[in-house]
Amino acid sequence: MNAEKAEGLSPELQAALEPLLAGIEVLSQQIAEYNRRIEALAEQSYPEVALLKQVKGVGTLIALTFLLTLEDAHRFRKSRDVGCYLGLQPGRRNSGQSEP
């Protein structure tokens, strides 16, 4: 809820919500500042983030998390090894002697 919507409420309810709306505004400003800091960090220290952000749905925070989790990408022989490192192994259906 923003301040414009609160204007249509009763005066009693407005008085009760005013401190909450002020707190939400302060938190929103802090979040925006942290987002700017994260963007600046990614641009300055981790240029690889720009490549990862080209994937639809991947933002700066996700790209940084992935990059910092892997640390050095050159330690993996194949790109498929990254999934196993992260615990994303394909499921197997073993049934006795057969492995479909």
Secondary structure, 3 states (H helix, E strand, C coil): CCHHHHCCCCHHHHHHHHHHHHHHHHHHHHHHHHHHHHHHHHHHHCCHHHHHCCCCCCCHHHHHHHHHHHCCHHHCCCCHHHHHHCCCCCCCCCECCECC
